[in-house]
Amino acid sequence: MQVSKADFMRIYIKTRPKVIMIENVQSAFHKTGLNPFNPAIALRQLPAVPISTPHPTILLEFQTSQTLHHLQASIKQAQKLENDKSDDHLDNLQLIRTKIGKAATIAMAKEKILWHKIKELRE
């Protein structure tokens, strides 16, 4: 069933005073938790979706190493690519070197933070 804009306006004007009353608005505000404020009402309506850890979309050797084991694996991968004399791997080698450098910077920053915390604890 299609309703023209003109017909819609005629129907709307006729029904609005019957539907939009103080009692209906107050009831709607109460049922949605707006007045009195109760966000639990709205939150109960949300679907309960379990939160899962996202799977990495980048291969491990191209991620910044977070552990010594991963750093060692990245170094081995870089050495392997360095020994392969073809130009096919130069971009990958540069990316891995960048990630190794970033991992070193992160490790040094964490070491500095720990050093300051230890110093504070000794004082």
C-alpha positions in Angstrom: 0.0 0.0 0.0 1.4 3.4 -1.0 0.5 6.6 0.7 1.0 9.9 -1.0 2.6 12.8 0.9 -0.7 14.6 0.9 -2.5 11.6 2.3 0.2 11.0 4.9 -0.1 14.6 6.1 -3.9 14.4 6.4 -3.7 11.1 8.4 -0.9 12.5 10.5 -2.8 15.7 11.4 -5.9 13.7 12.3 -4.1 11.1 14.5 -1.4 13.2 16.1 -3.6 14.7 18.8 -5.0 11.3 19.7 -1.6 9.6 20.0 0.9 12.2 21.2 -0.4 12.8 24.7 1.5 13.5 27.9 0.8 10.1 29.2 2.2 8.3 26.1 5.3 10.4 26.1 5.9 9.9 29.8 5.3 6.1 29.4 7.7 5.9 26.5 10.4 7.8 28.4 9.9 5.5 31.4 10.0 2.3 29.3 13.2 3.3 27.5 15.0 4.3 30.7 15.2 8.0 29.9 13.1 9.3 32.8 13.9 8.3 35.5 17.3 7.7 34.0 18.1 3.9 33.9 20.6 2.9 31.2 20.2 -0.8 32.2 16.8 -0.8 30.4 18.4 0.0 27.1 21.4 -2.1 27.7 19.2 -5.2 28.2 17.9 -4.7 24.7 21.4 -5.0 23.1 22.3 -8.5 21.8 24.8 -10.4 23.9 27.7 -11.0 21.5 30.8 -12.7 23.0 33.9 -10.7 22.6 36.7 -12.6 20.9 40.3 -11.8 20.3 40.7 -10.6 16.7 43.0 -12.7 14.5 46.0 -10.9 13.2 45.7 -10.1 9.5 49.5 -9.4 9.2 52.0 -12.3 9.2 53.9 -12.5 12.5 57.2 -11.6 10.8 55.7 -8.3 9.7 54.4 -7.4 13.2 56.4 -5.4 15.7 57.9 -8.0 18.0 56.5 -8.0 21.6 58.5 -10.8 23.1 62.1 -11.9 22.9 61.1 -15.0 21.0 59.3 -13.0 18.4 62.2 -10.6 18.1 64.6 -13.5 17.5 62.3 -15.0 14.9 62.2 -11.6 13.1 66.0 -11.4 13.2 66.3 -14.9 11.7 63.7 -14.0 9.0 65.7 -10.8 8.2 69.0 -12.8 8.0 67.3 -15.4 5.8 66.1 -12.6 3.4 69.6 -10.9 3.5 71.2 -14.2 2.4 68.7 -14.5 -0.5 70.3 -12.2 -3.1 67.2 -11.7 -5.2 65.5 -8.3 -5.3 62.1 -9.9 -4.7 62.5 -9.6 -0.9 63.9 -6.1 -0.5 60.6 -4.6 0.5 59.9 -7.3 3.0 63.5 -7.1 4.4 63.1 -3.3 4.8 59.8 -3.8 6.6 61.2 -6.4 9.0 64.2 -4.2 9.7 61.9 -1.3 10.5 59.9 -3.6 12.9 63.0 -4.8 14.6 64.1 -1.1 15.1 60.6 -0.3 16.5 60.8 -3.3 18.8 64.2 -2.1 20.1 62.8 1.4 20.7 59.9 0.0 22.6 62.1 -2.3 24.7 64.4 0.6 25.6 61.5 2.8 26.6 60.1 0.0 28.8 63.5 -0.5 30.3 63.8 3.2 31.1 60.3 3.2 32.7 61.2 0.2 34.8 64.5 1.8 35.9 62.6 4.9 37.1 60.1 2.7 39.0 62.8 0.8 40.7 64.6 4.0 41.6 61.4 5.4 43.1 60.8 2.2 45.1 64.4 2.4 46.5 63.9 6.0 47.7 
